[in-house]
């Protein structure tokens, strides 16, 4: 039980989050890849410039086609930051090393 609590606690401590301004700088200076993990309809209704759409629910199957380099800098976002946190954790479990979550998602811009 204690190990499970430690794992959950450490996962939240290690979560890398960036604000909108930092995200823009990372895109310009480090060629970060921006991934929108919302639904296709949400993406089509409006998304951040330069964002690639990969639904959270298809992420594990599609990410290698979109970002084959596991050392690439990736920033994930959604509306509130909840789905993108899940995406971030999934990508890290898959071996991606530099995955960041847009803190608060689009609601925080």
Secondary structure, 3 states (H helix, E strand, C coil): CHHHHHHHHHHHHCCCEECHHHHHHHHHHHCCEEEECCCHHHHHHCCCCCCEECCHHHHHHHHHHHCCCCCCEEEEECCCCHHHHHHHHHHHHCCCCEEEEECCHHHHC
